[in-house]
């Protein structure tokens, strides 16, 4: 079979269904296993696919699992064409029975292992052939007469080493330059190429034995460092799995007797029937069994239009229900890694993109490569004026090669990754290391009130008015479709087990919900939403009004209970600017909250979701960095706009891809601790940078003085990575012990 035709089988429907995560109209989302992903340059290239091809809408790389998720236009671009495009770029997707049936399983790069074995063989023999030159044996007549045999043999053995190293680095160097990025592959490529050419020049004109020993040793240790980096990401830095391992995402499973049960997402199996309410994410590919599905696929496609599905239609994991509760039958086992891709999807707001571009590692890398290039040029110039031609090339390109930033690449993820793991053990789940870095820069904290700093489990609910059992059943049938904390609290209080079907369900976030039950319009929400006029003064109370068949029947009155130790929580946060935004109108509660906040704190009531969003934007225009805590439903717009949006929930039955972190409500009293550790971890990252810089400076010193021997490079390059890893593990372990994690 021709290489051109190799991927044609992907266009067969049965095969495509097994590897496609989402497909609707002209939008398809697919994941490929790419064994050749091995460094940050690979991630940069693959996440820039949309710039290379107009029909690729988005690409996201999961480095630790060596996977890429691509969203593309399936009308203009076939699945087989996409696979060929990746193959031409040197990132051939691994597609076989095992990769289809066991998606998410790591496959180690056999090609890289092969390169390492060949490089080690060539390095060992080149070093053996170079020994006579080290000990001065070329002064012996026999060695002098046979010197060309040794030199050309070293040249021959160096060819595979140079080809492996140069081809790897020059590809990423060229791609980076096309995007106006001066990455570390540029100086490494220049160093390897010119050092090899100069060595060939010396041999061809019988000027010396060249620097094949240095080339082979440098290339070998670059490969070792790359292998080490891959191992570190796959084993030590698997912090992205914490979300899947510890986050208790609860799903409502429906048994044959129609009894509801909350189960962990990990317990969901093919064939199970589940209940999905308004604003909840579908956790697995399913078939619609009952209800009207109105789906928002913006988490997958980025497009916000709603899609209607009918009974028997297939619904993909990651879709969000925007309407009445629906019943689904699961047709595929839950693929955790796909939900994690949704969770980690790189769709930052503009201000988050700016933060990403100004992160510690990004700011440092902008200056690192130009600085190294400048040092190498100055070094070469110095030896040129000292009339030592051989030293010019040896020192100039030794500088370029010895400063490979393998340790620098590991610095940030090692510290922040370990802290993310520690936080997850305390039920605080963070998306990625960039979120961790943003947390360390936070100065302003915003809290929602209801369900965030209040405890819904301790709230007392009173119904003011008269309500019959039949009316309770109607109210419960409507509330069942909403995942809002107040709706779920009232539903629990009513204790209704049998429900009516609901038509034309609609929920307006922050105002209320409505639907048609038994041919009667039913509305639940604020007085304004119901459009009723009453003498009831709810200014100092939390109330939910009810109307059935356009008749006001009464309202639920809530007595709020704040979470235990709320006053101490705010006292511990006195170094931060604290703001409470709430949709309530209760003036008595407003006065109480003001009394327990620091003097700089603010309390703003009667805020709808749009008001909260606008307030966050207003503060950001003043240059404030905001971390907001909310329930993840009413506050999703404001949470997404904030530098760090944290969804807080009692028992998470929803998935919050629009947020940056998730916290179980019983951990709210640890906020100060989390913030303090985040600041410390940011300082540790800088220390890690200093450690790796120290080794680079030592290597540069040996290089510019012409004393960089292969044995010195062999010690310095791995030692820098080991030192960074050792410091990261020990320092983060000490933090965990200090704060009793």
WOJO-V752955 format. One record per pair of residues at least 4 apart in sequence whose ideal C-beta (glycine too) atoms are under 6 Angstrom apart, sorted by the first residue. I is the first residue (numbers start at 1). J is the second residue. D is the distance in whole Angstrom. If there is no record, write none. Layout:
BEGIN
i=I j=J d=D
i=I j=J d=D
END
This chain:
BEGIN
i=1 j=5 d=5
i=1 j=6 d=6
i=7 j=80 d=4
i=7 j=83 d=4
i=7 j=84 d=6
i=8 j=80 d=5
i=9 j=15 d=6
i=10 j=15 d=6
i=10 j=79 d=4
i=10 j=80 d=5
i=10 j=83 d=6
i=11 j=78 d=6
i=11 j=79 d=6
i=11 j=80 d=5
i=16 j=20 d=5
i=16 j=79 d=6
i=18 j=100 d=5
i=19 j=30 d=6
i=20 j=28 d=6
i=20 j=30 d=5
i=21 j=29 d=5
i=21 j=338 d=5
i=22 j=29 d=4
i=22 j=300 d=5
i=22 j=316 d=5
i=23 j=28 d=5
i=26 j=73 d=5
i=26 j=74 d=6
i=26 j=75 d=5
i=27 j=301 d=5
i=28 j=72 d=6
i=28 j=74 d=4
i=29 j=71 d=5
i=29 j=300 d=6
i=30 j=70 d=6
i=31 j=67 d=5
i=31 j=69 d=5
i=32 j=68 d=5
i=32 j=93 d=4
i=33 j=67 d=6
i=33 j=94 d=5
i=33 j=99 d=5
i=34 j=66 d=6
i=34 j=68 d=6
i=34 j=91 d=5
i=34 j=93 d=6
i=35 j=66 d=6
i=35 j=94 d=5
i=35 j=107 d=5
i=35 j=109 d=5
i=36 j=91 d=5
i=36 j=109 d=6
i=37 j=42 d=5
i=37 j=66 d=5
i=38 j=42 d=6
i=38 j=226 d=6
i=38 j=230 d=5
i=40 j=409 d=6
i=41 j=172 d=4
i=41 j=185 d=6
i=43 j=47 d=6
i=43 j=61 d=5
i=43 j=63 d=6
i=45 j=175 d=5
i=46 j=59 d=6
i=46 j=61 d=5
i=46 j=68 d=5
i=47 j=59 d=5
i=47 j=61 d=6
i=49 j=56 d=5
i=49 j=59 d=4
i=50 j=56 d=5
i=50 j=58 d=6
i=55 j=72 d=6
i=55 j=73 d=4
i=55 j=76 d=4
i=55 j=77 d=4
i=56 j=72 d=5
i=57 j=71 d=5
i=58 j=71 d=5
i=59 j=68 d=6
i=59 j=70 d=5
i=60 j=69 d=5
i=60 j=345 d=6
i=60 j=346 d=6
i=61 j=68 d=5
i=62 j=67 d=4
i=63 j=233 d=6
i=64 j=233 d=5
i=64 j=234 d=6
i=64 j=238 d=6
i=64 j=240 d=6
i=65 j=104 d=6
i=69 j=341 d=5
i=72 j=77 d=5
i=73 j=77 d=6
i=77 j=81 d=5
i=77 j=82 d=6
i=83 j=93 d=5
i=86 j=91 d=5
i=86 j=93 d=6
i=87 j=92 d=4
i=94 j=99 d=5
i=95 j=99 d=6
i=97 j=101 d=6
i=98 j=102 d=6
i=104 j=337 d=4
i=106 j=234 d=6
i=115 j=119 d=6
i=115 j=164 d=5
i=116 j=223 d=5
i=118 j=160 d=5
i=119 j=123 d=6
i=119 j=161 d=5
i=119 j=219 d=6
i=119 j=220 d=5
i=119 j=223 d=6
i=122 j=126 d=6
i=122 j=157 d=5
i=122 j=160 d=6
i=122 j=161 d=5
i=122 j=216 d=6
i=123 j=216 d=4
i=123 j=220 d=5
i=125 j=157 d=5
i=126 j=154 d=5
i=126 j=157 d=5
i=126 j=212 d=5
i=126 j=213 d=6
i=126 j=216 d=5
i=127 j=213 d=6
i=129 j=150 d=5
i=129 j=154 d=5
i=130 j=213 d=4
i=132 j=137 d=4
i=132 j=143 d=5
i=133 j=209 d=5
i=137 j=143 d=5
i=138 j=143 d=5
i=138 j=144 d=6
i=138 j=147 d=6
i=148 j=152 d=6
i=151 j=203 d=5
i=151 j=209 d=5
i=154 j=212 d=4
i=155 j=203 d=6
i=158 j=162 d=6
i=158 j=212 d=4
i=158 j=215 d=6
i=158 j=216 d=6
i=161 j=216 d=5
i=161 j=219 d=5
i=162 j=166 d=5
i=162 j=196 d=5
i=163 j=167 d=6
i=165 j=192 d=6
i=165 j=219 d=4
i=166 j=170 d=6
i=166 j=192 d=5
i=169 j=173 d=6
i=169 j=185 d=4
i=169 j=188 d=5
i=169 j=189 d=5
i=170 j=189 d=4
i=172 j=185 d=4
i=173 j=185 d=4
i=173 j=186 d=5
i=173 j=189 d=5
i=176 j=181 d=4
i=176 j=183 d=4
i=182 j=186 d=6
i=182 j=369 d=5
i=184 j=369 d=6
i=184 j=405 d=5
i=185 j=189 d=6
i=187 j=191 d=6
i=187 j=372 d=5
i=187 j=373 d=6
i=187 j=400 d=4
i=191 j=195 d=6
i=191 j=397 d=4
i=191 j=400 d=3
i=191 j=401 d=5
i=194 j=397 d=6
i=195 j=211 d=5
i=195 j=215 d=6
i=195 j=397 d=4
i=196 j=215 d=6
i=198 j=393 d=4
i=199 j=210 d=3
i=199 j=211 d=5
i=199 j=212 d=6
i=202 j=207 d=4
i=202 j=208 d=4
i=202 j=210 d=5
i=203 j=210 d=5
i=211 j=215 d=6
i=213 j=710 d=6
i=214 j=710 d=6
i=217 j=710 d=4
i=217 j=713 d=6
i=218 j=401 d=5
i=221 j=717 d=5
i=222 j=404 d=6
i=225 j=406 d=4
i=228 j=721 d=6
i=231 j=235 d=6
i=232 j=236 d=5
i=232 j=237 d=6
i=233 j=237 d=5
i=237 j=413 d=5
i=237 j=417 d=5
i=239 j=417 d=4
i=239 j=420 d=4
i=239 j=421 d=5
i=241 j=245 d=6
i=242 j=246 d=6
i=242 j=421 d=6
i=242 j=424 d=4
i=243 j=247 d=5
i=243 j=429 d=5
i=244 j=336 d=4
i=246 j=424 d=5
i=247 j=429 d=5
i=248 j=264 d=6
i=249 j=265 d=4
i=249 j=652 d=6
i=250 j=262 d=5
i=250 j=651 d=6
i=250 j=653 d=5
i=251 j=263 d=6
i=251 j=265 d=6
i=251 j=268 d=6
i=251 j=274 d=6
i=251 j=283 d=6
i=252 j=260 d=5
i=252 j=275 d=4
i=253 j=261 d=5
i=253 j=263 d=5
i=253 j=272 d=6
i=253 j=274 d=6
i=254 j=273 d=4
i=254 j=275 d=6
i=255 j=259 d=5
i=263 j=267 d=5
i=265 j=283 d=6
i=265 j=334 d=6
i=268 j=272 d=6
i=268 j=334 d=5
i=270 j=330 d=6
i=270 j=333 d=5
i=272 j=330 d=5
i=273 j=329 d=5
i=274 j=328 d=5
i=275 j=325 d=6
i=276 j=280 d=5
i=276 j=282 d=6
i=276 j=321 d=5
i=276 j=326 d=5
i=277 j=325 d=5
i=277 j=481 d=6
i=277 j=483 d=5
i=278 j=481 d=5
i=278 j=482 d=5
i=278 j=507 d=5
i=279 j=483 d=5
i=279 j=633 d=5
i=280 j=321 d=6
i=280 j=483 d=6
i=280 j=654 d=5
i=281 j=320 d=5
i=281 j=655 d=4
i=282 j=315 d=6
i=282 j=317 d=6
i=282 j=319 d=5
i=283 j=334 d=6
i=284 j=317 d=5
i=284 j=330 d=5
i=284 j=332 d=6
i=284 j=334 d=5
i=285 j=316 d=6
i=285 j=317 d=5
i=285 j=331 d=5
i=285 j=332 d=4
i=286 j=315 d=5
i=286 j=328 d=4
i=286 j=329 d=6
i=286 j=330 d=5
i=286 j=331 d=6
i=287 j=329 d=5
i=287 j=331 d=6
i=288 j=293 d=5
i=288 j=309 d=5
i=288 j=311 d=6
i=288 j=313 d=5
i=288 j=315 d=6
i=289 j=327 d=4
i=289 j=329 d=5
i=290 j=327 d=4
i=291 j=324 d=6
i=291 j=326 d=3
i=291 j=327 d=6
i=292 j=323 d=6
i=293 j=309 d=4
i=293 j=326 d=5
i=294 j=306 d=5
i=294 j=308 d=6
i=294 j=322 d=5
i=294 j=323 d=4
i=295 j=307 d=5
i=295 j=319 d=4
i=296 j=306 d=6
i=296 j=320 d=4
i=296 j=322 d=5
i=297 j=301 d=5
i=297 j=319 d=5
i=298 j=304 d=5
i=299 j=318 d=5
i=299 j=342 d=5
i=299 j=657 d=5
i=300 j=318 d=5
i=306 j=322 d=6
i=309 j=313 d=4
i=309 j=315 d=6
i=315 j=319 d=6
i=317 j=338 d=6
i=318 j=342 d=5
i=321 j=326 d=6
i=323 j=505 d=5
i=324 j=481 d=5
i=324 j=502 d=5
i=324 j=505 d=3
i=325 j=480 d=6
i=325 j=481 d=4
i=340 j=344 d=6
i=342 j=657 d=5
i=343 j=657 d=6
i=344 j=431 d=6
i=344 j=432 d=6
i=348 j=352 d=3
i=348 j=353 d=5
i=355 j=438 d=6
i=356 j=434 d=5
i=357 j=362 d=6
i=358 j=363 d=6
i=359 j=437 d=5
i=360 j=685 d=6
i=361 j=412 d=5
i=364 j=368 d=6
i=367 j=371 d=6
i=372 j=403 d=5
i=375 j=399 d=6
i=376 j=396 d=5
i=376 j=399 d=4
i=376 j=400 d=5
i=379 j=395 d=5
i=379 j=396 d=6
i=379 j=399 d=6
i=379 j=704 d=5
i=380 j=392 d=5
i=380 j=396 d=4
i=383 j=388 d=5
i=383 j=391 d=4
i=383 j=392 d=5
i=383 j=395 d=6
i=384 j=392 d=5
i=391 j=395 d=5
i=391 j=706 d=5
i=394 j=706 d=6
i=395 j=703 d=6
i=395 j=704 d=6
i=395 j=706 d=5
i=398 j=402 d=6
i=398 j=703 d=4
i=398 j=708 d=5
i=399 j=700 d=6
i=399 j=703 d=4
i=402 j=699 d=4
i=402 j=703 d=5
i=402 j=713 d=6
i=403 j=696 d=5
i=405 j=409 d=6
i=406 j=721 d=5
i=407 j=692 d=4
i=407 j=720 d=4
i=407 j=721 d=5
i=407 j=724 d=5
i=408 j=692 d=5
i=410 j=414 d=5
i=410 j=724 d=5
i=411 j=688 d=4
i=411 j=689 d=5
i=411 j=692 d=6
i=411 j=724 d=6
i=412 j=416 d=6
i=412 j=433 d=6
i=412 j=685 d=5
i=413 j=417 d=5
i=413 j=433 d=5
i=414 j=728 d=4
i=415 j=681 d=5
i=415 j=684 d=5
i=415 j=685 d=5
i=415 j=728 d=5
i=416 j=433 d=4
i=416 j=436 d=4
i=418 j=732 d=4
i=419 j=681 d=5
i=420 j=430 d=5
i=422 j=736 d=5
i=422 j=741 d=5
i=423 j=428 d=4
i=424 j=429 d=5
i=426 j=667 d=6
i=427 j=664 d=4
i=427 j=667 d=5
i=428 j=663 d=5
i=428 j=667 d=6
i=428 j=674 d=6
i=429 j=662 d=5
i=430 j=435 d=5
i=430 j=436 d=6
i=430 j=661 d=5
i=431 j=435 d=5
i=431 j=660 d=5
i=435 j=660 d=5
i=438 j=643 d=5
i=438 j=644 d=5
i=439 j=644 d=5
i=439 j=678 d=4
i=440 j=678 d=4
i=440 j=679 d=5
i=440 j=682 d=4
i=441 j=625 d=5
i=442 j=625 d=5
i=442 j=627 d=4
i=443 j=625 d=6
i=444 j=577 d=4
i=444 j=624 d=5
i=444 j=626 d=5
i=445 j=576 d=5
i=445 j=578 d=5
i=445 j=627 d=5
i=446 j=579 d=5
i=446 j=581 d=6
i=446 j=626 d=6
i=446 j=628 d=4
i=447 j=452 d=6
i=447 j=453 d=5
i=447 j=580 d=5
i=447 j=629 d=5
i=448 j=452 d=4
i=448 j=630 d=4
i=448 j=635 d=5
i=449 j=453 d=6
i=449 j=580 d=6
i=449 j=582 d=4
i=450 j=454 d=6
i=451 j=456 d=6
i=451 j=485 d=4
i=451 j=631 d=4
i=452 j=629 d=5
i=452 j=630 d=6
i=452 j=631 d=6
i=452 j=648 d=5
i=453 j=562 d=6
i=453 j=563 d=6
i=453 j=566 d=6
i=454 j=560 d=5
i=454 j=562 d=6
i=455 j=561 d=5
i=455 j=563 d=5
i=456 j=485 d=5
i=456 j=489 d=5
i=458 j=561 d=4
i=459 j=558 d=5
i=459 j=561 d=6
i=460 j=559 d=4
i=461 j=493 d=5
i=461 j=556 d=6
i=461 j=558 d=6
i=462 j=557 d=5
i=463 j=467 d=6
i=463 j=554 d=6
i=463 j=556 d=6
i=464 j=554 d=5
i=464 j=555 d=5
i=464 j=557 d=6
i=465 j=553 d=6
i=465 j=554 d=2
i=467 j=471 d=5
i=467 j=472 d=6
i=467 j=554 d=6
i=472 j=494 d=5
i=473 j=496 d=5
i=474 j=517 d=5
i=474 j=522 d=6
i=474 j=548 d=6
i=475 j=546 d=6
i=476 j=491 d=6
i=476 j=494 d=5
i=476 j=496 d=4
i=477 j=499 d=4
i=477 j=500 d=4
i=477 j=502 d=6
i=477 j=517 d=6
i=478 j=515 d=5
i=478 j=522 d=5
i=478 j=524 d=6
i=479 j=487 d=5
i=479 j=490 d=6
i=479 j=491 d=4
i=480 j=499 d=6
i=481 j=502 d=6
i=481 j=505 d=5
i=482 j=487 d=4
i=482 j=507 d=6
i=482 j=513 d=5
i=483 j=654 d=6
i=484 j=633 d=6
i=485 j=631 d=6
i=490 j=556 d=6
i=500 j=517 d=5
i=502 j=515 d=4
i=502 j=517 d=6
i=503 j=516 d=4
i=504 j=515 d=6
i=504 j=516 d=5
i=505 j=515 d=4
i=506 j=514 d=5
i=507 j=513 d=4
i=509 j=609 d=5
i=509 j=634 d=5
i=510 j=583 d=5
i=510 j=608 d=5
i=510 j=609 d=5
i=510 j=634 d=5
i=511 j=525 d=5
i=511 j=526 d=6
i=511 j=529 d=4
i=512 j=524 d=6
i=512 j=525 d=2
i=512 j=526 d=6
i=512 j=529 d=4
i=513 j=524 d=6
i=514 j=523 d=4
i=515 j=522 d=6
i=516 j=521 d=6
i=517 j=522 d=5
i=520 j=549 d=4
i=522 j=548 d=5
i=523 j=530 d=5
i=523 j=547 d=5
i=524 j=546 d=6
i=525 j=529 d=4
i=527 j=532 d=6
i=527 j=545 d=5
i=530 j=545 d=5
i=530 j=547 d=5
i=532 j=552 d=5
i=538 j=543 d=4
i=539 j=585 d=5
i=539 j=587 d=6
i=540 j=586 d=5
i=540 j=587 d=5
i=540 j=588 d=5
i=541 j=557 d=6
i=541 j=586 d=6
i=542 j=558 d=4
i=542 j=584 d=6
i=543 j=555 d=5
i=543 j=557 d=6
i=544 j=556 d=4
i=545 j=555 d=4
i=546 j=553 d=5
i=546 j=554 d=6
i=547 j=552 d=5
i=548 j=553 d=6
i=562 j=566 d=4
i=563 j=668 d=6
i=565 j=569 d=6
i=565 j=669 d=5
i=567 j=596 d=4
i=569 j=669 d=5
i=570 j=596 d=6
i=570 j=597 d=5
i=572 j=672 d=4
i=573 j=578 d=6
i=573 j=672 d=6
i=574 j=598 d=5
i=577 j=600 d=6
i=578 j=597 d=6
i=578 j=601 d=4
i=579 j=602 d=5
i=580 j=593 d=6
i=580 j=603 d=5
i=581 j=604 d=5
i=581 j=607 d=5
i=581 j=612 d=5
i=582 j=605 d=5
i=583 j=607 d=6
i=584 j=605 d=5
i=585 j=605 d=6
i=585 j=606 d=5
i=590 j=603 d=5
i=590 j=605 d=5
i=593 j=603 d=5
i=594 j=603 d=5
i=597 j=601 d=3
i=607 j=611 d=4
i=607 j=612 d=5
i=609 j=634 d=6
i=609 j=637 d=6
i=612 j=638 d=4
i=613 j=637 d=4
i=613 j=638 d=5
i=613 j=641 d=6
i=616 j=626 d=6
i=616 j=638 d=5
i=616 j=641 d=5
i=616 j=642 d=6
i=619 j=624 d=4
i=619 j=626 d=6
i=625 j=643 d=5
i=626 j=642 d=4
i=626 j=643 d=5
i=627 j=644 d=4
i=628 j=638 d=6
i=628 j=639 d=5
i=628 j=642 d=4
i=628 j=645 d=5
i=629 j=646 d=5
i=629 j=648 d=5
i=630 j=635 d=3
i=630 j=639 d=5
i=632 j=647 d=3
i=632 j=656 d=4
i=632 j=659 d=6
i=635 j=639 d=5
i=636 j=658 d=5
i=639 j=645 d=3
i=639 j=659 d=5
i=640 j=645 d=6
i=640 j=658 d=5
i=644 j=660 d=5
i=645 j=659 d=4
i=645 j=660 d=5
i=646 j=661 d=5
i=646 j=663 d=5
i=647 j=656 d=4
i=647 j=659 d=4
i=647 j=662 d=5
i=648 j=663 d=5
i=648 j=665 d=5
i=650 j=665 d=5
i=656 j=662 d=6
i=663 j=667 d=5
i=670 j=674 d=6
i=673 j=739 d=6
i=684 j=731 d=5
i=688 j=724 d=5
i=691 j=723 d=5
i=691 j=724 d=6
i=691 j=727 d=6
i=692 j=720 d=6
i=692 j=724 d=6
i=695 j=716 d=6
i=695 j=720 d=4
i=699 j=716 d=5
i=702 j=707 d=5
i=702 j=708 d=4
i=702 j=712 d=6
i=703 j=708 d=4
i=708 j=712 d=6
i=713 j=717 d=6
i=715 j=719 d=6
i=727 j=731 d=6
i=734 j=738 d=6
i=736 j=741 d=4
END
